Amino acid sequence: MRHRTHRQMVRFSAHRHPAGRDDAAKGLGSGVPIGACLTAGKATGIFQPGNHGSTFGGNPLACTAGLTTLNIVEQDKLLAHAEASASFIRQGIATALQGVIGIREMRGQD
């Protein structure tokens, strides 16, 4: 489960830190304070157990809240829904701006 969830979180936040590192905290515990540091790519292997500290990272309540949140994100396919919504919005903006003088390109992930 850790690897599957880790892939989802890194994919979800890859746009914020292209080097392959992200700090996840705000929504990870659905309101319960928890912190996490995720790595991928070149950053993989830099942190070993015990290298990264977090004020709220490892207590039982925070870990249960984080795991429950990630389970809901996966069960309800929230990442796929967010990607589909973003695509729909992006297409709507592109259509609305088509032919507008001064608009040369629209950037972002597809």
Secondary structure by P-SEA (a helix, b strand, c coil): caaaaaaaaaaaccccccccccccccccccccbbbbbbbccccccccccccccccccccaaaaaaaaaaaaaaaaaaaaaaaaaaaaaaaaaaaaaaccccccccccccc
